[in-house]
């Protein structure tokens, strides 16, 4: 029986910190389903199609990764996909309280699905999609923080021209 994990997030956009968690997660799980969660309470910079494209391009070298979307309870999705775990990355102590609450709620809703936390690598500890979008909005250099396709999409969104690479 293969070990399957769900790695949920908005991935608006995917960062090298996300990629780091996925790569390290592949050492623990046979397959990771990277799942873009639809949260109607959040406004995204990128469309669902754009986020799927960026994830697909960024993760194309891995044959044990699947990209999907979901809009309901994560534990229901995990059960439907026969996943044994929910994979989460934590950057700092500030992530702990929220992630701990979510893990406890998920455990209450479905005792068969575990939550596995990986600490973000030190080089990504201050990297978040929000900070990267803010830097890109004002022309900051985000090279090395996101995959090349994400950098291109951010330049297009904020300056309308990605050919300046």
N, C-alpha and C positions, 0 to 999 in steps of 0.2 A: 504494500500500500504506500503510495507516494505522499510525502509531506507537502501540503499546499498551504500557502499563506496569502492573505489579502493585504495589500499595501494601499490603504485608502488615502485620498487627499483631493484637494481642489486642483493642484498642479497648475496654478495660474501665475507664472509658468513653472515648469519643472526646472530645478536647479541642480548644480553639481552635488549639493548636499543630499538631495533626494536620490540621485544616482549612487552616491556613496552608500546610503542605507540599503538600496536594492542590491548592489554588488555584495555587500556584507551579508545580507539576508539570504542570498543564494548559497552561501556556505552552510546555512542552517536548514534550508528548505529545498525540496526538489523542484518546486515551481512557485512562482510568485505571480499573482494576478494583481497588476497595478490598476486600481479602480478609481476613476474620477467620480467623486460623489457630487451629485447635483444638490445644491443647497439653495432653495428659492430665496432664502434670507440674505444671500451674498450676491453682490454684483461682481461679475468677472470681467477682467480686461479682455481675455481671449475667449472666443466661442468654444463650444465643446469640440467642434471639428478641428479647430486650430490646436487645441490642447492634445487631442488624439494624435494629430500629425506630428507635433513636437515630441511627444513621448515615443511614438513609433520610430521616428528617425533617431532619437537619442538612445534607444534601447535595441536597435536592430541587430546588434552583434550577439544578443542573448537569445538562445532558442528555448529557454525555459521560462520566458516571460510572456504573459498575455496582458493585453490592455483592454479594459472594459469600462463601462459606466453603470452607475446605479443611483436610484433616487429614493430608496426606502431605508429601513433600518439595516445597519451594517451587519448585525448578527444574523438577520434573515438571509441576507445576500451570501454571507459566509457559509451558512448551512446549505443553501441552494447550490453553491459551487463546490460543496464538500471540502471546504477549507478547514484546517485544524487550528489555524491561528490568524490573528490580526497583527500585522507588523507595524510598529510605530517607532519613529525616531524622536529623540528628545535632545534639544540643544542645550538647555540650561534649566536651572531650578524653576524658573518662571513657567516652563512647560509642564512641570511635574503635577501641579494641582489639577489642571484641566485634564491631562491625560489619565491621571489616577482616577478621577471621577468617571471618565468615559469607560475606562477598563472595568471599574466596579459595576457600572450600569450594564455594560455588555455581558459581564459575567452573570449578573442577576437575570438578564433576559435569556441567556443561553449558556448553561454551565459546560457545554461541550466545546466551546470555542475559547481558546486562551488568547491573551494579549501578550506579545513579546516586544519588549522595548530594547532598542539599540541606541546607545549614546552616539550622537553625531561626532564624527571625527573633528579634532581640534581646529583644523583649517576651515571647517564649515560652521563653527559654533555661532557666529554672528550673521550667517547667511540666511535670509528668508526671502520668499517670493515678494513680499511687500517692500522690503528694503531694496531689493534689486530693481523692482518696477520704479521706485522713487528715484533711484540713481539714474536709471535709463531715461526717465522722463526729462531730467535736466542735463542730459548729455554726459553723464558720468561713465567712466570706463568700467564695464562689467565683464571684461574678458577674463576667462578662467573661473568665473562664478556660475556660468550657465553653459550648456552645450551650444555649439555654433548656430544651430537652427533657431534656438531661442533668442540669441543675440540679434540675429537677422530679423526675426519677427518683432522684437521690441523696437528696433530702429525703424522698421516700417510703421509701427503703431504711432510712435512719437514724433518721427520726422518725415514720414511718408516716403523715405528712400533708403533701401537697404543696400544699395550698390556701393556705398562708401566704405566698405570693408577693406 
